[in-house]
């Protein structure tokens, strides 16, 4: 089986993202990594949906988990008649694709692809869950290969011995940026915003950077202006959970304010990813509101008195005027000219 995860960090190995085997899906619990290395075992697609919703995995991890969850759903239905099989699979696809609202459009592309793989398997007298599993590996290979092309363009923009600030855990692009830079012999000092409330930047992104041999420094979220002024940040980059055609992007909450600071200090901000054909403008992006409890405590330790309230918008929207360029597999585009990206033709990504 061809795989594109060679020489990548622990977090980016396929089995350490999500993996279907022996009637269950194992998902690395990123909520506690690297303090502990534990896997959540899901024996039903409903449990996979819950794991994605609960952020057992996040960033690009749900794309893999949802594909593996569809394979698990097909496993659950292996003894059903054809009508009940398709009813069950349709229900599973609907559940998994709606696990988180902001990225529903991307999740649905995955579940639709899995249903198509199952249809082909049934037509050819093959095993549906094995077909979906193999299609999910193909999807992983495709995403990793595509994001490596993105990384080639991104690394072109980073000066030698450059200081690069990141936000949250861009997963695939973080790994591919390190792989490409390492292959070229380009030294980069990464500064990672810790990214509250789950600290993905501190726990996950920095882990990938050091695993792949790069210097990594973690900043609390209120140190960004200081670092930009005194630590010679050359470039700010982040992935995006969605990129609308008008150049608006949604990414982890806090990205907008870092983009404002980058603009103030004259530091370029490059967004990485594949634009979403079905998102026309920023107003079309749904911002997920999560349980405020996750702001009021961390790993079970309460930070406030019981009567204190909180909010937890999971993402914010950064307007195109704060974005220097959108780095894609086809090159770097102005956020005001993403129509050109689609004019060059689209290829399957998810």
C-alpha positions in Angstrom: 0.0 0.0 0.0 1.5 3.3 -1.0 1.8 5.9 1.7 2.9 9.5 1.8 3.7 9.8 5.5 7.3 8.6 5.4 9.8 10.8 7.4 7.0 12.8 9.0 6.4 13.5 12.7 4.6 11.0 15.0 1.4 13.1 14.9 1.3 12.8 11.1 1.7 9.0 10.7 -1.5 7.6 9.4 -2.0 5.1 12.3 -1.5 8.0 14.8 -4.3 10.1 13.2 -7.1 7.6 12.9 -7.1 4.0 11.8 -9.8 1.4 11.1 -8.9 -2.2 12.0 -10.7 -5.2 13.5 -14.1 -3.6 13.7 -13.0 -0.4 15.5 -11.5 3.0 14.8 -8.5 4.1 16.9 -8.0 7.9 17.2 -5.1 9.5 18.9 -6.4 11.7 21.7 -4.8 15.1 20.8 -6.5 16.7 23.8 -3.8 15.2 26.1 -0.8 14.7 23.7 2.1 15.0 24.4 1.6 14.6 28.1 0.1 11.2 27.4 -0.1 9.0 24.3 -3.6 7.5 24.4 -6.0 6.3 21.7 -9.8 6.6 21.9 -11.3 3.3 20.5 -14.6 3.7 18.7 -16.7 0.7 18.0 -19.6 2.5 16.2 -19.7 5.4 13.8 -21.7 7.3 16.5 -18.6 7.1 18.7 -16.5 8.4 15.9 -18.9 11.3 15.4 -18.7 12.1 19.1 -14.9 11.9 19.1 -14.7 14.4 16.2 -17.3 16.7 18.0 -15.4 16.5 21.2 -12.1 17.3 19.5 -10.3 14.1 20.3 -8.8 14.9 16.9 -9.0 18.3 15.1 -7.4 20.2 12.2 -7.2 17.7 9.3 -7.6 14.8 11.7 -11.3 14.6 11.3 -11.0 14.2 7.6 -9.2 10.9 8.3 -11.4 10.0 11.2 -14.6 10.5 9.2 -13.4 8.3 6.4 -12.4 5.6 8.9 -15.8 6.1 10.6 -17.5 5.4 7.3 -15.5 2.2 7.0 -16.6 1.3 10.5 -20.2 2.0 9.6 -19.9 -0.4 6.6 -18.4 -3.0 9.0 -21.4 -2.5 11.4 -23.8 -3.3 8.5 -22.0 -6.3 7.1 -24.9 -8.7 7.9 -27.7 -6.5 6.8 -29.7 -6.7 3.6 -29.1 -4.2 0.8 -31.9 -1.8 1.7 -31.0 -1.7 5.4 -27.3 -1.4 4.5 -27.9 1.8 2.4 -30.3 3.3 4.9 -27.7 2.7 7.6 -24.8 4.1 5.5 -26.8 7.2 4.6 -27.6 7.9 8.3 -23.9 7.4 9.2 -22.8 9.8 6.4 -25.2 12.4 7.7 -24.1 12.0 11.3 -20.4 12.1 10.5 -20.6 15.0 8.1 -22.4 17.1 10.7 -19.9 16.4 13.5 -18.8 20.1 13.4 -20.7 22.8 11.6 -17.9 25.1 10.2 -16.3 22.3 8.2 -19.5 20.5 7.2 -18.9 21.1 3.5 -15.5 19.4 3.6 -16.7 16.5 5.8 -19.6 15.9 3.3 -17.1 15.6 0.5 -15.5 12.8 2.4 -18.7 11.0 3.3 -20.0 11.3 -0.3 -16.7 9.8 -1.5 -17.0 7.0 0.9 -20.6 6.2 -0.2 -19.4 6.2 -3.8 -16.6 3.7 -2.9 -19.2 1.5 -1.2 -21.5 1.6 -4.3 -18.6 0.5 -6.5 -17.7 -2.3 -4.1 -21.2 -3.6 -3.9 -21.5 -3.5 -7.7 -18.3 -5.4 -8.2 -19.1 -7.9 -5.4 -16.3 -6.6 -3.2 -16.1 -5.8 0.5 -17.6 -2.3 1.2 -15.7 -1.6 4.4 -12.4 -2.6 2.8 -13.1 -0.4 -0.2 -13.9 2.6 2.0 -10.8 2.0 4.1 -8.6 1.9 1.0 -10.4 5.0 -0.4 -9.5 6.8 2.9 -5.9 5.9 2.5 -6.0 7.2 -1.1 -7.5 10.4 0.3 -4.7 10.7 2.8 -2.1 10.2 0.1 -3.8 12.8 -2.1 -4.0 15.4 0.7 -0.4 14.8 1.8 0.8 15.0 -1.8 -1.2 18.1 -2.5 -0.1 19.9 0.7 3.5 19.1 -0.2 3.0 21.2 -3.3 1.5 24.0 -1.2 4.6 23.7 1.1 6.9 24.1 -1.9 5.4 27.5 -2.6 5.2 28.5 1.1 8.9 27.7 1.8 9.8 29.8 -1.2 8.4 32.8 0.7 10.4 32.1 3.9 13.9 33.7 4.1 16.9 31.6 5.0 17.3 31.4 8.8 13.8 32.9 8.9 11.5 33.3 12.0 8.1 32.0 11.2 5.0 32.5 13.5 2.2 29.9 13.3 -1.3 29.7 14.8 -3.0 26.6 16.0 -2.1 23.2 14.4 -2.2 23.2 10.6 -1.3 19.5 10.7 -0.5 18.5 7.1 1.0 21.8 6.0 3.1 22.1 9.2 4.6 18.7 8.5 5.0 19.3 4.8 6.6 22.7 5.4 9.1 21.1 7.6 9.7 18.2 5.1 10.3 20.7 2.2 12.5 23.0 4.3 14.6 20.0 5.5 15.0 18.7 2.0 16.2 22.1 0.9 18.5 22.5 3.9 16.7 25.7 4.9 16.8 26.6 8.6 13.7 28.0 10.2 13.0 29.0 13.7 9.4 28.5 14.4 7.4 30.6 16.9 4.1 28.9 17.8 1.2 30.7 19.4 0.0 28.4 22.1 -3.6 28.8 20.9 -6.0 28.7 23.8 -8.1 27.1 25.2 -6.8 23.7 24.0 -3.2 24.9 23.4 -2.9 23.1 20.1 -0.1 25.3 19.0 1.9 24.5 22.1 1.1 20.8 22.3 0.8 19.8 18.7 2.5 22.2 16.3 5.6 22.5 18.4 5.8 18.7 18.7 5.8 18.4 14.9 8.5 21.0 14.5 10.9 19.5 17.0 10.2 15.9 15.9 11.3 17.0 12.4 14.5 18.7 13.6 13.5 22.4 13.8 13.9 25.0 16.6 10.5 25.8 18.2 9.6 28.5 20.7 6.1 28.7 22.2 4.4 32.0 22.9 1.4 32.6 25.0 -1.4 34.2 23.0 -0.8 37.6 24.5 2.9 37.7 23.6 2.4 38.1 19.8 2.9 41.9 19.6 6.1 41.6 21.7 7.5 38.8 19.6 6.7 40.7 16.4 8.5 43.8 17.7 11.5 42.2 19.4 12.0 38.7 18.0 12.3 39.6 14.3 9.3 37.6 13.0 9.6 37.4 9.2 6.3 35.8 8.3 3.0 34.7 9.8 1.3 31.7 8.4 -1.7 29.6 9.2 -3.9 27.0 7.6 -7.6 27.7 7.2 -10.7 25.6 8.1 -12.4 27.3 5.2 -11.4 29.7 2.4 -14.2 31.6 0.8 -14.1 32.8 -2.8 -14.1 36.4 -1.7 -10.8 35.8 0.2 -12.3 35.6 3.7 -10.9 32.7 5.7 -12.0 31.0 8.9 -9.3 29.6 11.2 -8.9 28.9 14.9 -10.1 31.7 17.1 -7.3 34.3 17.5 -6.1 34.2 14.0 -7.9 37.4 13.2 -6.2 39.4 15.9 -2.8 38.0 14.9 -3.4 39.1 11.3 -4.2 42.6 12.6 -0.9 42.7 14.5 1.0 41.4 11.5 -0.6 44.2 9.4 0.4 46.7 12.0 4.0 45.5 12.1 4.3 45.1 8.3 4.7 41.3 8.5 3.2 39.3 5.6 0.5 36.8 6.5 0.1 33.8 4.2 -2.8 31.5 4.4 -2.4 27.9 3.2 -5.0 25.5 1.8 -7.4 24.7 -1.0 -10.2 27.3 -1.6 -13.7 26.1 -1.0 -15.8 26.3 -4.2 -19.1 26.3 -2.3 -18.2 29.2 0.1 -18.8 32.4 -1.8 -18.2 35.0 1.0 -17.3 35.3 4.7 -21.0 35.6 5.5 -21.5 32.0 4.3 -19.1 30.7 7.0 -20.8 29.3 10.1 -18.9 29.9 13.3 -19.1 27.0 15.7 -19.8 27.9 19.3 -18.4 25.3 21.7 -19.2 24.6 25.4 -17.9 27.6 27.5 -16.8 25.1 30.1 -13.7 24.5 28.0 -12.7 28.1 28.6 -13.5 28.0 32.3 -11.4 24.9 33.0 -8.5 23.0 31.6 -8.1 19.2 32.0 -10.6 19.2 34.8 -9.0 22.1 36.8 -11.3 25.1 37.2 -9.9 28.5 36.5 -12.8 30.6 37.8 -15.5 30.8 40.5 -18.7 28.9 39.7 -20.7 32.0 38.9 -18.4 33.2 36.1 -19.5 32.9 32.5 -17.5 32.4 29.3 -17.9 32.2 25.5 -16.0 29.8 23.2 -16.3 30.7 19.5 -14.1 28.0 17.9 -13.1 30.1 14.9 -13.0 33.7 13.7 -13.0 35.2 10.2 -10.1 37.1 8.8 -11.0 39.5 5.9 -8.9 39.5 2.7 -7.4 42.9 3.3 -5.3 41.4 6.1 -4.0 38.5 4.0 -0.9 38.8 1.9 -1.6 35.7 -0.2 -3.4 32.4 -0.3 -0.8 29.7 -0.9 -2.3 26.8 -2.8 -1.2 23.8 -4.8 -1.3 26.0 -7.9 0.8 28.8 -6.6 0.2 31.9 -4.5 -3.0 33.9 -5.2 -4.2 37.3 -4.1 -7.1 36.8 -1.7 -9.0 39.1 -4.1 -8.4 36.9 -7.1 -9.3 33.4 -6.0 -11.6 33.0 -9.0 -8.3 32.5 -11.0 -7.6 29.4 -8.9 -10.9 27.9 -10.0 -10.4 28.9 -13.6 -7.3 26.7 -13.6 -9.5 23.7 -13.0 -10.2 21.8 -9.7 -8.9 18.5 -8.7 -10.2 16.2 -6.0 -8.7 17.0 -2.7 -10.8 15.4 0.1 
